[in-house]
Amino acid sequence: MQRHLITSAIPYVNGVKHLGNIIGSMLPADVFARFCRATGAETLYICGTDDHGTPAEIAAKKAGIPPHEFVAQWYAVQKQIYAGYALSFDYFGQSSSTANHALTQHFARALHQAGLLEVRTQRMLYSAADGRFLPDRYVEGTCPKCGYAKARGDQCDGCGSVLTPTELINPYSSISGSRELELRDSPHIFFKQSQLVPQLRAWIDAQDWPNLSKSIAYKWLDEGLEDRGITRDIAWGVPVPADLATALGEPELANKVFYVWFDAPIGYIAMTQQWATAVHGEAQPTQGLPLSPQATRWWYGDATSDVTYTEFMGKDNVYFHTLSFPGTLIGSTEPWKKVDSLKSFNWLTYYGGKFSTSLGVGIFSDTALELLQDIPNGADYWRYYLLARAPEADDSEFRWADFQSVVNKDLADVLGNFINRTTTLAQKYFPGSLPPLGELTDADQVMIGKVNAALAKLTAAHQHTELRRAVEETRALWVLGNEYLAQQEPWQVIKTDPSRAATILHVALQLMPFYAAVAAPLIPLSAAMIAQRFGLSAKDFNPLPWPEKFEILTTLNYQPPTTSGILFPKITDEQIADWEVRFGNQKV
């Protein structure tokens, strides 16, 4: 059996993420991880916060606290939010860990030994007002490619282009706002990734990735992959080790740190080491390969022969995960595990525009949970809706009315209706007990056959990480239960054939734990509520087994509900009207 290593793009530590960030990486990875665990596969889902770089350093300075304290505060906030969405990370770590420092420095030394690092003098923007060089996000200005007025020195949010600070038109310091900038020389380490183009292209050619992921990678290769500077003139980050600086003939480099996009993907490996330390008590070796045995079996050499590695990310991260990070792994000449399946996503927009914290436009991940905090499984409303509208092929829009429609029609009117009708009828006609099972009829067998055909489609959707299809096939299974009740009419049959009515309701009740199992990857909180009625566990790390087929069990442990609580209370028109006023209902 294959082991499944799963990573989702690590969110930047600074601030609360919007819903597009949730559906663009972490939630899809969670669904796949839950499915893999349910099939019995050994599964490791790794994520964490991306702690380094200029935004954290700038924000910490504005807050008047050291960067490590600032990062620790936001790490705790983000970890709590993701727990609210029932994201089942096996470990949620930090890129600022000592494990990542050791691994990043290890890779830099390996690239140097392979002849792929070179010191080059860069003409950097220097601000006399700030008394420092201004790398990356310390500089803002107009994008030279699309004209977006607030492009950053590393990337333009308007067109997605990767930039350098000196390319910006009318640049200014994002610290002081000063436009009195000058060019000065500063030595930096460059990763000669252009020398790896043949190997990268051959590797990408051999991958069976979705079109979006491959097309972005080929675009960069076809346009010419340039060497990349991997150090920055800031204090917060992984330091360039003194021995490497000396070996490169430029001791001044020891005063610099590695570029955040060099160390952040390495963080997946480091977070696995953090997991190995926290869960298995394995210390990170200080000599040789900086990986303990449990981490090694997921990432290094022959130990990974049965590992399938799947990554999830937004399309803006594809460059780094198809070229820069694999280039680091390939360039090291060491046998590191590389991604097998790379699932990338387009954007989730807010009425066709961008979510904006500064403008107060859109609904962000913490506030979304707060809106439904009075509903025990309220997080599942967001999970299900975001998955139903996953931006797989194209961008998708968040709209409040659409959110209400999907939740009410699918969760309340289909699954919730089936659960409520079945339990209510069973209690009415067979109070306090399980309706006895009689002989199954052709109608029962036809329904079972349809369920198993739909189950096969759902299983394939999960195996291929097709989220929208997984939602559609799960809903199709729920519809079959409602159709079965509507066609068999146990409320009518009870009048003339109580034994047959009992069998109908017994079969319907047997569908409920089955529905809990197949719904658990999508809506785990609701699945647990259903499963509890049958004495089953649906905890994060002890999931319901994924069914190979639906069949009528000879014994069923059913606990009739003591209350008539509704599984999915509907979202009202009044709530939607209120939320549209609070968060906006148009493109900005």
Secondary structure, DSSP 4 states (H G I P E B T S, - for coil): --EEEEEEPPPBSSS--BHHHIIIIIHHHHHHHHHHHHTT--EEEEEEEB--SHHHHHHHHHHTS-HHHHHHHHHHHHHHHHHHTT---SEEEETTSHHHHHHHHHHHHHHHHTT-EEEEEEEEEEETTTTEE--GGGEEEE-TTT--TTEESSB-TTT--B--GGGSEEEEETTT----EEEEEEEEEEE-GGGGHHHHHHHHHT----HHHHHHHHHHHHH-PPPEE-EES-SSSPBPPHHHHHHTT-GGGGGSEE-HHHHHHHHHHHHHHHHHHHHH-PPPPSSSSS--HHHHHHHBGGGGTTEEEEEEEEGGGHHIIIIIHHHHHHHTTS-B---SEEEEE-PEEETTB--BTTTTBS-BHHHHHHHTTTSTTHHHHHHHHHHHT--SSS-EEE-HHHHHHHIIIIIIIIIIHHHHHHHHHHHHHSTTSPPPP----HHHHHHHHHHHHHHHHHHHHHHTT-HHHHHHHHHHHHHHHHHHHHHH-HHHHTTT-HHHHHHHHHHHHHHHHHHHHHHTTT-HHHHHHHHGGGT---BTTBPPPPPSS----S-------SS---SSPPPPHHHHHHHHHHH-SS--
